[in-house]
Every structure is written in structure tokens, then in C-alpha cells.
Amino acid sequence: MGQNNEPQAPTSVILTGTAKEGTPGPPIGHVDIGVSESAYLFRVALPGVRKDQCELSCEVERDGKVHLQGVITGGELAKKNPNTVYQMSVTQLSPPGPFSVSFKLPGPVDPRLFSPTFRSDGILEGVVMKYRAPGVPPCGNQFDPAGLST
């Protein structure tokens, strides 16, 4: 594996809504970032969030900013029994309501080359290719004309 010479600044994460409140339940928004020669991998913890009970969007900008927004809805039983009022003691799941998580990847990216996966364990995993200027070959494949003259 090649060495990564990019500066590793601490990642700042901005939380809003129920993610910011830090109320009962596991915290939303823990972020891990991996770096390869050509792409970034990020994982965002969204414990208690399920695809079928949350509206979730993820936007990646060219400068490496990633914005997640979502609304955690109530459970299916509450929808089936709208006349019943439940007093929930939320200790294992994130409370219902809107949330957002924003962070910045270490460098610029090509947002068109973004592949997100929302795993069943509540982790949003995304791979996005690093930005490279048009006409510049990918890392590790540079043509060296000096190497041809022997």
C-alpha cells in the first residue's frame, strides 16, 4: 500500500435536532473515515434508525462536505393505533424527530461517483471517489516518458 501524504486534520461533525440533544438512546452521528489512493470510505452510526422508519437523504459536495438529513418516525404500532397514546421510555432507540449530521472528508471528491449503502445494523456506509482534474490519470498509473529512454 502507498503512503498517504494528505494532512490528517481532525474531523468536525455538526449535529442538529435529536442527534444534537444527546437524549436517551445511543448517540447518532459517530463518523469513521477511511482513505485510499483513489477514494474515501465513510461510516456514520445511526443506531436505532431503520430504512423503513426513517426518511434519510445524503448529499456529497465536490469540496468533500457530506450532509445527512433525516426524520425518525414513530413505530408501526403507533400508526396502526392512532387513537392510543403511548408514553415511551426511549433507552435503546433514537427518539423520533428530525436530525442532521454534517462532516467534511479530507479532500475534494467527485459527487457523481458516490455509492451509499444503509446497512441493517444502522450504519450508513459511503464510498466516494476522490476528485481528479480532467486529463490527469488516476494515482499509480502515471505515464513517465523519461522511463522509456534507456
PEBELDA-V259014 format. One record per pair of residues at least 4 apart in sequence whose C-alpha atoms are under 8 Angstrom apart, sorted by the first residue. I is the first residue (numbers start at 0). GAP is how many residues later the second one is. Records with the same first field share a line. If there is no record, write none. Layout:
BEGIN
I->GAP + GAP
END
This chain:
BEGIN
1->35
3->32 + 33
5->100
6->99
7->98
8->97
10->92 + 93 + 94
11->91 + 92
12->16 + 18 + 88 + 89 + 90 + 91
13->86 + 87 + 88 + 89
14->4 + 5 + 14 + 84 + 85 + 86 + 87
15->4 + 5 + 83 + 84 + 85
16->4 + 80 + 81 + 82 + 83
17->4 + 5 + 76 + 77 + 78 + 79 + 80 + 81
18->8 + 9 + 10 + 80 + 81 + 82
19->79
21->5
22->72
23->66 + 67 + 68 + 69 + 70 + 71
24->65 + 66 + 67 + 68 + 69 + 70
25->21 + 22 + 65 + 66 + 67 + 68
26->18 + 19 + 20 + 67
27->17 + 18 + 19 + 66
28->15 + 16 + 17 + 72
29->14 + 15 + 16
30->11 + 12 + 13 + 14
31->10 + 11 + 12
32->7 + 8 + 9 + 10 + 72
33->6 + 7 + 8
34->4 + 5 + 6
35->4
36->102
37->91 + 92 + 100 + 101
38->88 + 89 + 90 + 91
39->65 + 87 + 88 + 89 + 90
40->84 + 85 + 86 + 87
41->83 + 84 + 85
42->80 + 81 + 82 + 83
43->79 + 80 + 81
44->77 + 78 + 79
45->76 + 77 + 78
46->46 + 47 + 74 + 75 + 76
47->44 + 45 + 46 + 74
48->4 + 5 + 23 + 44 + 45 + 73
49->4 + 70 + 72
50->4 + 5 + 67
52->19 + 20 + 21 + 22
53->16 + 17 + 18 + 19
54->15 + 16 + 17 + 18
55->12 + 13 + 14 + 15
56->11 + 12 + 13
57->8 + 9 + 10 + 11
58->7 + 8 + 9
59->4 + 5 + 6 + 7 + 51 + 54
60->4 + 5 + 48 + 49 + 50
61->46 + 47 + 48 + 49 + 69
62->44 + 45 + 46
63->40 + 41 + 42 + 43 + 44 + 45
64->37 + 38 + 39 + 40
65->36 + 37 + 38 + 39
66->33 + 34 + 35 + 36
67->32 + 33 + 34
68->29 + 30 + 31 + 32
69->28 + 29 + 30
70->25 + 26 + 27 + 28
71->22 + 23 + 24 + 25 + 26 + 27
72->23 + 24
73->4 + 5 + 22
74->4
75->4
76->4
77->4 + 6 + 7 + 8
89->4 + 5
106->23
107->22 + 23
108->19 + 20 + 21 + 22 + 23
109->4 + 18 + 19 + 20 + 21 + 22
110->17 + 18
112->15 + 16
113->12 + 13 + 14 + 15
114->11 + 12 + 13
115->8 + 9 + 10 + 11
116->7 + 8 + 9
117->4 + 5 + 6 + 7
118->4 + 5 + 6
131->4 + 5 + 6
136->4 + 5
137->4
143->4
144->4
END
